[in-house]
Amino acid sequence: EKSYSADLGIRVWKSKFNLQAGVFINRLNNMIVEVPGEFIFRLTADSKADTIPALINSNVRKALLYGVDFKFAYNFSHDFVFFGSGAYVRGMALETEANLPLIPPLNGRAGLRYTWQRVGAAEFSVYGAARQDKIAEGEKETAGYYRLDFTLNTKAFDLGFMKIQGFAGIDNITNNRYTNHLSTNRGDISVEPGRNIYVRLKLSF
């Protein structure tokens, strides 16, 4: 692969607000991409050939990638922070004007974090992705979706001989059924997990 790239960004750092944003463009020659296909196999030398979905390396002579991404955090109150991030990428094969494979859709995340310095923090966030219909041959379109998450974590408590920290949360609170576009090639089960409740304990010696 050989590429030419350019990017332009902005960085803002203040006592209660920070922002990082940028745009980029990347022109590539002889780009190696993974396209959806099939892997042919036999369990034994005499058995019938069978196939499973697989990603196959392929060459794109001339390709173009461009996009934008950003993230920010705003400490609007002593203990509260509003944060967010987002990204958009477009990929094209220039000679055929076809879409490049494995390109994520427009996506972003926003949330609110509360921190109690003596105990820990709580965070509520929403993650969303737009519909992806700019797909390569062999790929499947994926619908847009959103997901709500909630997390709790304690600070690390020092017990002398070790430190202990607790984590708990709920992923996908509303139990939405959705498919991550970059997971559509792993077989028949492309749907992401539903509501997930977890509790974890971290011990440091």
N, C-alpha and C positions, 0 to 999 in steps of 0.2 A: 504494500500500500504506500501511496505517496499523497500528501495532503497539503493544502494551503488554508490557513484559518485566520480569522480576525475576530476580535471581541471588543466590546465597549461596555464599561460598567460604572456604577456609582456606588460609593460607600459613605454612609452617614453614621457618625458615632457621637451621640450626646449622652448626657447623664441619665435621661429617662427614655431615650428613643434611639434605636439603631435600624438601619436599612441597608440591605445589600441587593443590588439589582444589576442585571446585565443582559445584553443581546450578543448573539454569536452567529457566525457563518463559517462553514467548513466545506471546502471543495476537495473531493478525494478522487484519485485514480486507482483503478484495480482494487476496489474495496471488496473485502471478503464479508459476505453476509450469510446468515443462516436462514434458509427458506424451508417451509413445511414440506415434508415428503414422507416416504415410507422406507422402513428398514426391512429387508427381506431376510428371513432366517429359517433354519431347519433345526429341529430338536435333535435329530439323528441324521446320518447320511442318507438313510432310506426313507425318511418321513417326508410328508408333503410340505412344500414351502408355505410359509405364513408371513404376514406383515404386521408391523406395529408402527404407529405414528412416530416420526423422528424429524429432527432438524438436520438439513443437509447443507454443507458449505457450498457456496456458489460465488462466482465472481461478477462484480458490477464494474464495467470499465470506467464509467464516469458517474459520480454521485454527488449530491448536494444535501447538506444538513444545515438547518438554521433554526433559531428559536430564541426564547427568552426565559429567564428565571429570576425569582426574587424571594427574599425573606425579610421579615421585620419583627420587632418586638417593641412594645410600648408599655412602660411602667407607669400607668396612669394614676395609680395610688400606691401607697407605701408597700402594701403586701400583694398587690394584684398586677399581673402582666397580661396584656393582650398580644397575641402573636399570630403570625401567619406565614405561609409560603405558597409558591405556585410555580408551575413550569409548563412550557409548550414547546414541542419539537416537531419539525416537518422534515421528512426525508424523501428524496426523489432520485430515481435513476434518470440521468439527463438524456441519454440516447433514446430511451423508450418512453420517457415521461411517465413511467410507472412508479407506484409508491414503493418505498423500501420496506422490508419486513421488520417486525419487532420494534415498531415506533409507538411509544405510549401516547395516549390522548392527553389533551389539556387536563391538568389535575392541580389540586391545591388543598391546603389544610389551614384551618383557623381554630383558635381556641383561647381559653382563659385559664390562667394558672394563679392559684393562691398559695402563698408560702407563709408558714408560721415558723419562724426561725428556731424556736425551741423544740418543735415537734417534727415538722416535715412539710409536705406540700400536697395539694390536690389539683388535678387538672381535668378539664372537660374540653373536648375537641371534636370537630367535624372534618372528615376527609371526603373529598368528592372527586369524581373523574367524569369527563364528558364522553359522549358516544364516540367511538372510533370507527369511522367508515372509510377512512383513507388507508386501505389495506392492500397488501401485496397478494399476488395470485397464491391460492392455497390457504390463506388466512381467513378467519371468520370475524365478522363485525361483532363488536361488543357494545352493549347498551351503557348509557351513563348511569351513575349510581352515587349514593352518599353513604357514609358510615359514621355513627356516633360512638365515641369512646370516652371512658372515664377511668382515671388512674389515681391511686394514692401511694405515697411513699413516706416513710419516716426518715428522719436523719439517722446517721450512723451513731449508735450509742456505744460508748467505750466502756467495756466491762472489766478492763484491766488486762485480762489474759486474751481477750478477743473483742472485736467490734461486731455488732449485730444491726442489721437494717432490714426493715420489712417493706414489702411491695404488695399491692392488691389492685384489682381493677376489673372492668367489664369492657371487652371489645365487642363492637357491633351490637350496641345496646338494643336497637330495634329489631334485631334478628333479620336484617335485610338479606335477600338472595342477590348475589352479584358475582360478576366474573371479572377478574383482573385481566386486562388485554394481553399482558405478557405471560399469562399462564394458560393460554388457550391451546398450547401444543403439547400438553402433558398427558393427553389421553382423553378418555370418556368423562372423567371427573374434572370439570373446569371450574365448578362453583367453589367459591371461597368458604371457609368455615362460618357458621352462624354465630349466635351469641356465645361468647366465651368468658367465663368467670374464673379468675385465677388469684392465687395467693402464693407469694414466694418469700423466702427468708434467705438473706445473704449473711454468711459468717466469714469474717476476715481475721486471720490469726497473725 
